[in-house]
Amino acid sequence: MENEFKHNFCESRLQNNEGPELWNSYTSLVISAFPFLIGFPKSSMFYNIACMLSINGFASFHYHYYLNWYGKQADEITMILSNYYGIWGLLRMYYFYDKKPINWYNGWNSAFMVFFLVTNTISKYDKLFPNIFLLYLAVTIYLIYKVSTKYNYKYKRYLLTSAVGGACWVISEVYCNETTKYGHVVWHFMFPLGFYQLIMKFDQHYRDMKDAIL
Ligand SMILES: [Zn+2]
């Protein structure tokens, strides 16, 4: 049984709420391509994010093409889990071998992830996804800041790339017209790219930290 569900991004709103969103669906595939083009991280937490991204591109393609519940869930679950593994990896970097705070904070991360996934299965809460996701992402950004200042890593340029992508998405949804609809295309490229480049850098730093104590 299909859930009662109606959702349109700017591209299909401009075509009388009819799918498929061709620009959005085909450019989604670049999200799956990034790990294959840039490389896969070696550490397990960050490797899991790469796996989630390579699924997310196909899921997002399905969502934009069919605009259905199945696609929405596949797209959003992979986004939630990417953030989940990101927080876990960042906690491990920040506290390094101090297991107690890693487990304590990651326990809350796990609890929130489950709460988010369950809430997101209820179709009337569809509209809340961007807000709850932004809140969850704020935790990741805060940890990126904490880890970067602790170990003196560069991070701002990567977050800026993602932020430009995020701004283009907001502009396309709020001021939807024939020009701004391409803001969603820019979002598909820039939002995952900034974070993915940061993950690759952090993965290298994390391995350097581990090598240094051996
Ligand atoms: Zn999209």
Residues whose N, C-alpha, C, O or C-beta is under 5 A from the ligand:
A	BS01	ZN	none
